[in-house]
Every structure is written in C-alpha cells, then in structure tokens.
Amino acid sequence: MAVPKRKMSKARRDSRRANWKLTAPGVIECPQCHQMKMPHRVCPECGYYKGKEVVKTAE
C-alpha cells in the first residue's frame, strides 16, 4: 500500500488544490433573436441554428 514517508505540508497540499475552480460557460449572442445562448446549440428562444429554423417554437 502506498503510504507517504513524510507529512505533506499545508502549503504544498493547498497549492496542488489551487486549480480546482469552475469556469463560467461561454455564451454567445443568437444572430436571429439576439438572446444569449450556448455556442453550437439551437437557440431555445427562436429555434434557429446556423440560419435555419430547426425547432418550432410556440410564438
């Protein structure tokens, strides 16, 4: 079983954990309705993707 020979200091432990952070998801503006949406996905507001309507929305 792998057991450390010496106690790991708090600074060394915490510096290793320093990069565990969440990043905000990238959002872009829909070219049709100008609402914010996730990239490479159908716009939930207007149903357009790459200039074509792919999902019918109740309007």
C-alpha positions as CSV (number, residue, x, y, z in Angstrom):
1,M,0.0,0.0,0.0
2,A,1.3,3.5,-0.9
3,V,1.9,5.4,2.3
4,P,3.7,8.8,2.4
5,K,7.0,8.7,4.3
6,R,6.7,12.3,5.5
7,K,3.7,14.5,6.3
8,M,2.7,16.8,3.4
9,S,2.7,20.4,4.4
10,K,-0.5,22.5,4.2
11,A,1.1,24.9,1.7
12,R,2.1,22.0,-0.6
13,R,-1.3,20.4,-0.3
14,D,-3.2,23.7,-0.9
15,S,-1.1,24.7,-3.8
16,R,-2.0,21.5,-5.6
17,R,-5.7,22.2,-4.9
18,A,-5.5,25.8,-6.1
19,N,-6.5,25.0,-9.7
20,W,-9.8,23.2,-8.8
21,K,-12.1,26.0,-9.8
22,L,-15.1,26.2,-12.1
23,T,-15.2,28.3,-15.2
24,A,-18.2,30.2,-16.4
25,P,-19.7,28.6,-19.6
26,G,-19.2,30.5,-22.8
27,V,-22.3,32.2,-24.1
28,I,-22.8,34.0,-27.5
29,E,-25.5,36.2,-28.9
30,C,-28.0,34.5,-31.3
31,P,-27.8,36.2,-34.7
32,Q,-31.6,35.8,-35.2
33,C,-33.2,37.0,-31.9
34,H,-30.1,38.5,-30.2
35,Q,-30.7,36.4,-27.0
36,M,-27.7,34.8,-25.2
37,K,-27.3,31.1,-25.9
38,M,-24.7,28.3,-25.6
39,P,-22.4,28.0,-28.7
40,H,-23.1,25.2,-31.2
41,R,-26.6,24.7,-29.9
42,V,-30.1,25.5,-31.1
43,C,-31.3,28.8,-29.7
44,P,-34.0,28.0,-27.1
45,E,-35.8,31.3,-27.8
46,C,-36.2,31.3,-31.5
47,G,-35.3,27.7,-32.5
48,Y,-32.7,28.7,-35.1
49,Y,-29.3,27.1,-35.7
50,K,-26.9,28.2,-38.4
51,G,-29.5,30.5,-40.0
52,K,-32.2,27.8,-40.4
53,E,-35.2,27.1,-38.2
54,V,-34.7,23.5,-36.8
55,V,-37.1,23.6,-33.9
56,K,-40.6,25.0,-34.0
57,T,-41.3,27.4,-31.1
58,A,-44.7,28.5,-29.8
59,E,-45.0,32.1,-30.6
